[in-house]
Amino acid sequence: MDKDSRIYVAGHRGMVGSAIVRELQRQGYSNIITRTHKELDLTRQDAVEMFFQQEKPEYVFLAAAKVGGIVANQKALADFMYENMILEMNVIHSAWQNSCKKLLFLGSSCIYPRLAPQPMPENCLLTGSLEQTNEAYALAKISGLKYCEYLNRQYGTDYISVMPTNLYGPNDNYHPEHSHVLPALIRRFDEAKRNNAEIVICWGDGSPLREFLYVDDLANLCVFLMNHYSGNETVNAGTGKEISIKALSELVAHIVGYKGKILWDTTRPNGTPRKLLDVSKATALGWHYHTELEEGIRLVYNDYLNNPIRAER
């Protein structure tokens, strides 16, 4: 990408999209195209086609998505599949129709089988059954990355995909039911601290192992890959390190300053038992993450405290 290339970031108000915009600006890219949902509904094919015809972006970062935690995914299976699939197909197809030079599609590590080998390599995709609690979202993301691959194979496009592990960072969603595990824990422990609660109840038994990547590190990787990688196979984005949900809860409680007890509701689902990405491909390309988990959680907690509107969602 040249510094004045026309670059469209889809989903620029979300956690990932806003981080990509920050990284592009940090690196001196000056011609960044954005649209709010009100200005451009990506689920409307005609609107997306008109946008691409008028703006002619040369590069596209597709970070827009309908996202949520276990509860949200289970309550709205059809919505998660339809909205994610239709918006990504609209953007990718319009990019191809308008001769976009390169597109980067952002997926999720939930595309890999529930019982995939650990750490999960990129080539384990479609080798086993998916985790049921987020199957609809995973199927939509698999469709998006496969469409990119098929366009490359059939028409010679240069569309790539990145599969990040669990993300956290500024502009995260702290909704009590619709958020992911880390922001949910931050809100829960902060509220418990403010209310002098003696007990905080967490879901499951605390045994699942998870990997977490600070979103600004992901953004740095995305810009790096846009400039240095081409290929049909996706690239995993993570740290290569994992932590149990129990240990994560204790770490968040410590950072927040909560002194009470943590109990576990084993009637609630654990989700996938382990999700660790094999990040050897990204490492071999010359990229490495920068933000360690404790430092990142402190940054995020400060963001949470200084953004009351997001905290109330």
N, C-alpha and C positions, 0 to 999 in steps of 0.2 A: 504494500500500500504506500502511495505517496502521501506526504503530509497534507496535501490539498485534495486528496481523493474524496469522492462523494460516498460517505459511509452512513448507512442506515442502521440504527440500533432499535430493534423491535422490542418493546417492553422496557423502555428506558426509565420508567418510574419504579420498577420493581427492584428487589435487592440485587439481582445479578445484572440487569440492564443498567442500573445506575452506577454500578461498580465499573462496568465496561466503559461507560461514558467518562467516568473519572480517569480511568487509565488511558484512554485515548487522548484526553485533554492533557494529562500529565506528560505524555510522549510527544505532544505538539501537533496532533491532528486537529485541523481547524475547520473542517467542513462536515460536521456531524449532523445528520438528519434525524429528527425525532417527531413522533406524533403521540398525543395522549389517546386513550381509548375513546374519549368523546370526539376527538378529531378524526380518528380512523378506527373503526371496528374491524379487527382482523378476521372475524368470523364471517364477514360479508365479502363474498368473492368479487362482486362488481366494484366495491370501494377499494379493495386491495389492488385490483388490476388498474384502476384509474390512477391510484397513487404511484405505482411503479411506472406507468406510462408518462406521468408528468414529472416525476422527480429523477428517474433513471439512476438509482444508486448503483455505484460500481461494486461496493462491498456491503454485505449484510451480516449482522450479528443477530441471530434469531433467539432472543432470550425471553420472549413473551410466552406465558403459559398460565394455565389455571392450576394452582398448587395448593397443597394442604396436608395436614397430618393424617394419622390413621382414622380418626373419627370422620373427618371431612371426606376422605376417600371412600369409606364404607357407606356413608349416607347418600352420596351423590355419584354413584358408579357411572351412570349414563352420562351425566353432565361432564365428568372428568374426561371420559373417552371422547365424546362429541366435540366439546369446545377445544380441547388440545389438538385433536386430529384435524379439525376443519381449519383452525387458524394456521397451523404449521403447513398444511397442504396449500393453502391460499398463498402464503408468503413464498414458499419454495417454488411453487409453480409460476408465480408472477415474476420471480427473480429470473427463472430460466427463460420465460417468454420475452423478457426485456434485456437479455444478454448480460446479466450481472456477471462480473468477472469472477467473484468468489463469494461463497456463503458459508457461514459457520453455524451449525445447528447444535443447540444445547439440549442434552437429554438428562438422564438421571441414572444413577447406579442401580435403581430398582428394575432396570431392563434385564438384568442378569438373573439366572435361575436362583430360586430360593436356597437351594443346597449346592450352589456352585462351588468349585474348588477355591480354597482361600490361600493367598489373596487371589481375587478374581481377574483373570486376564481378559483382554478384549475378545479373544476368539472363543470364549465360553458362551457367547450370546446364542440363544435358541437351542441350547443343549439340555434343557430341563424345564420343569414347571416353574411358573412365577409365584412370588409371594401373593397370596390371595387378598391381603388387606389393601394392596395398591395395584392390583392386576390391570384395572382399566387404564390408569395413568401410564403404566409401563407399556401396555400394548400400543397406546397412542404414540409414545416416544419411539418405540421400535419401528412403527410405521414411518415416522418422520426420518429417522436415520436411514432406513432402507430406501425410501424415496430418493434421498440424496445419492445413495450408492447407485441406484438404478439409472438416475439421470447421468451420472458420471459414465456408467458403462454404455448407455445407449447413445448419449449425445456429446460425450466428451467434456462435460462441465467439470468444474473444480470446486465441488461442494464437500465440506468436511464436517465431522461431528465430534463433539466432546461430551464425555459422560462424567460429570462431577459426582463426588461422594456427597455426604451430608454437608450442606453449606450453612454458614452463619455470618452475620455482619450487619453493617448499617442498613437501614430501611427494611429490616426483617419484619415479619408479621408476628405479633404477640397475642393474637386472639386466643382465649382460653380453650376453644375447641378446634379451631382450624389451623393452629400453628404446628410447626415441627417441634421435635423433642427439646432442643436446646433453648430456643426462645420461650417455649412453654415453661421450662424449668426456671428460667430467669424471672418470668412474671410470677410464678407460683411462690418461689422463695422470697421475692421482694415483698409480695403482698402479705406473706406469713410474717415476715419481719416487721412490717408496718403495723400489723394487727396483733402482734405479740402472741401468735399462735404457737402452741406447744408441740403440735404435730403437723407434718406435711405428708400427705399420702400420694405416692407415685404409682404409676401403672406397671403391672407385670411383676416380675421378681428381681429385676435389676441385672439379670445375667447376660442379656444380649450385648454383643460387642459392636461398637460403631466407630467410624472414622469421621473426622470433621475437618473441613477446609475453610479458611477465612476467605470471604468472597472477593476481596481485593486481590488475593493471590490467584484465584480462578481467573479474574479479569486479565491479570498480567499474562497468564497462560494463553488465554483466548487471543489476545493481540499477537503474542509470540507465534502461535500456530497459524494465524491468518497470514503471517509473513514468511513462515518457515516450513509449513507442512502441507502436503497434498497426499491423498490416499483414500481408498474406499473404507478401510477399517477405522473404527472410532478410536479416539485417544482418551484413556482414563485420566481423570484429574483428581488427585488426592495427595495425602501426605505419606501414605504407607504405614501410618501408626494408628492404633486402635485403643479404645478405652471402653470399659463396661458402663452400662447405663447407671449402675449403682455408684461407681467411682465418679462418673460425670456429675451425678446429683450431689455427691459430697463436695466436689470441687466448686460447683455453682453455689451451693449453700455457703461455703467458705468465703468465696469472693463477694457474695451479696452481704454476708455478715449475719446469716440466720443461725441461731444457736439451738433450735429445738431438735426434736427427733424426726427421723425419716422412716415412715412405714410403707410397706409394699402391698398393693391390692392385687393378689395373684389371680383374681377372677377376670382381670383385664388382660387384653392380648399383649404379648411380647413383641410380635412382629418377627421379622427374619432374625434367626439366632445370631448370625454373624455377617457383616458386610465390610470387607476390607478389599480395596482395589489394588491390583497389580499396577504400579505406576512406573514400571521399568521403561516403557516406551517413551513417556514424557521425559524421564531422566536421561535416556539415551539421546534424545533430541537436544538436550542441553538446558532443560528447565528444572527448577527446584522451588518448592514453596519457601516462604519466608517467615510466616507468623505461627508461632507455637500456640497450642490450645489455651493455656492459662492466660497468656498475653492477649489473645484474641477475645476471650470471654470478658476480660476486664474492659477492653475497648467497647465491646457490645453492650455491656451493662451500663457503661457511661452514656452510650448512645440512647439506650432505653430510658435512663433517668432524665436526659435532656430533651426527650421528644415525647411529651405527654400524650399527644394525639395518637401516635403509634401505640403507645402503651395501653390506650383505652380501647383499641379495636378488638 
